[in-house]
Amino acid sequence: MKILIVEDNQQLSNDIAEYLKDQKFSVEQVFTFSDANEKIVMYEYDMVILDLGLPDGTGMDLLEVVKKHRSEMAVIILTATHALEYKLQGLNLGADDYLTKPFHMAELNARIRTILRRKMNTNDHFIKTGSLEIDLNAATVKCKDQLLSLTRKEYDMLLYFVQNKNRLLTRESIAEYLWGDHADQADNFDFVYNHIKNLRRKITEAGGKNQLRSVYGMGYKYETDE
């Protein structure tokens, strides 16, 4: 799961980022409205953790940007005020949840995982798809009861495919999702193919079915009857 942290307090942002990385999430950080606006319009994230008080704009305005350009993107708003009107305004604009500062990281983690389960259409932290079983809490994958030794990128890529099953994903969209700004610096996207090739190999060597299909000249698709 890829998360964008929009928080102008750099110490708090770093604390959140460090904690979430320990929880096996992919994390990017921005500290201003303008940088967040650019990221949200250009790149894809599963979730935005959004501070309402930014130095060059309001979090509420940024929430509207999210829902205009990336309506499927989940949002947890952070607010320093206990005023009910701000919480209700955020929820009415499309936020999925909110936390009032100060908060415990464990609570943030629980809120994130609840939203992740909702996005994956499951009430449990296990996802079964084909011959695979994904443990969202542990960030692990089993194939026919055999634990797969996946890299972080391979795991994130598989989850991205499962979230978008039966949808064509271009190499560009996969690269941007997994590598963010760094994808723009690539001369080509051969590295995407190499990660997919390794992921396919690990699944099939464990006796699983290859459901990652190449669509010639266009991209890839995770095909399933589910």
SULFENJO-V20063 format. One record per pair of residues at least 24 apart in sequence whose ideal C-beta (glycine too) atoms are under 8 Angstrom apart, sorted by sequence separation. I is the first residue (numbers start at 1). J is the second residue. If there is no record, write none. Layout:
# SULFENJO-V20063
i:I j:J
i:I j:J
This chain:
# SULFENJO-V20063
i:1 j:25
i:2 j:26
i:3 j:27
i:4 j:28
i:5 j:29
i:6 j:30
i:7 j:31
i:8 j:32
i:31 j:55
i:32 j:56
i:33 j:57
i:41 j:65
i:113 j:137
i:134 j:158
i:196 j:220
i:1 j:26
i:2 j:27
i:3 j:28
i:4 j:29
i:5 j:30
i:6 j:31
i:32 j:57
i:33 j:58
i:37 j:62
i:40 j:65
i:45 j:70
i:48 j:73
i:50 j:75
i:52 j:77
i:78 j:103
i:134 j:159
i:153 j:178
i:2 j:28
i:4 j:30
i:36 j:62
i:40 j:66
i:44 j:70
i:47 j:73
i:48 j:74
i:50 j:76
i:51 j:77
i:52 j:78
i:53 j:79
i:67 j:93
i:132 j:158
i:46 j:73
i:47 j:74
i:48 j:75
i:49 j:76
i:50 j:77
i:51 j:78
i:52 j:79
i:53 j:80
i:63 j:90
i:67 j:94
i:33 j:61
i:37 j:65
i:41 j:69
i:45 j:73
i:46 j:74
i:47 j:75
i:48 j:76
i:50 j:78
i:51 j:79
i:52 j:80
i:66 j:94
i:134 j:162
i:33 j:62
i:40 j:69
i:44 j:73
i:47 j:76
i:49 j:78
i:60 j:89
i:64 j:93
i:6 j:36
i:40 j:70
i:60 j:90
i:63 j:93
i:59 j:90
i:63 j:94
i:4 j:36
i:63 j:95
i:76 j:108
i:16 j:49
i:40 j:73
i:60 j:93
i:129 j:162
i:52 j:86
i:4 j:39
i:76 j:111
i:127 j:162
i:4 j:40
i:76 j:112
i:129 j:165
i:52 j:90
i:157 j:195
i:76 j:115
i:157 j:196
i:4 j:45
i:74 j:115
i:154 j:195
i:158 j:199
i:2 j:44
i:3 j:45
i:6 j:48
i:7 j:49
i:9 j:51
i:120 j:162
i:153 j:195
i:157 j:199
i:2 j:45
i:3 j:46
i:4 j:47
i:5 j:48
i:6 j:49
i:8 j:51
i:120 j:163
i:2 j:46
i:3 j:47
i:4 j:48
i:5 j:49
i:6 j:50
i:7 j:51
i:119 j:163
i:151 j:195
i:154 j:198
i:1 j:46
i:2 j:47
i:3 j:48
i:4 j:49
i:6 j:51
i:8 j:53
i:50 j:95
i:74 j:119
i:154 j:199
i:174 j:219
i:1 j:47
i:3 j:49
i:8 j:54
i:173 j:219
i:174 j:220
i:8 j:55
i:151 j:198
i:168 j:215
i:6 j:54
i:154 j:202
i:170 j:218
i:171 j:219
i:150 j:199
i:170 j:219
i:171 j:220
i:168 j:218
i:169 j:219
i:161 j:212
i:168 j:219
i:169 j:220
i:150 j:202
i:168 j:220
i:169 j:221
i:6 j:59
i:149 j:202
i:168 j:221
i:148 j:202
i:167 j:221
i:148 j:203
i:166 j:221
i:6 j:62
i:166 j:222
i:165 j:222
i:166 j:223
i:148 j:206
i:164 j:222
i:165 j:223
i:166 j:224
i:49 j:108
i:143 j:202
i:161 j:220
i:165 j:224
i:143 j:203
i:146 j:206
i:162 j:222
i:146 j:207
i:161 j:222
i:165 j:226
i:144 j:206
i:143 j:206
i:144 j:207
i:143 j:207
i:144 j:208
i:47 j:112
i:143 j:208
i:47 j:115
i:47 j:116
i:46 j:116
i:7 j:78
i:132 j:203
i:131 j:203
i:46 j:119
i:131 j:207
i:132 j:208
i:131 j:208
i:130 j:208
i:131 j:209
i:130 j:209
i:130 j:211
i:129 j:211
i:19 j:105
i:23 j:109
i:25 j:112
i:12 j:101
i:16 j:105
i:19 j:108
i:20 j:109
i:15 j:105
i:19 j:109
i:16 j:108
i:20 j:112
i:130 j:224
i:129 j:224
i:130 j:226
i:129 j:226
i:3 j:112
i:1 j:112
i:24 j:138
i:1 j:116
i:24 j:139
i:46 j:163
i:26 j:152
i:24 j:152
i:44 j:173
i:26 j:156
i:24 j:155
i:44 j:176
i:43 j:176
i:44 j:177
i:42 j:176
i:43 j:177
i:43 j:180
i:43 j:181
i:26 j:178
i:28 j:180
i:2 j:156
i:1 j:156
i:1 j:159
i:2 j:177
i:2 j:178
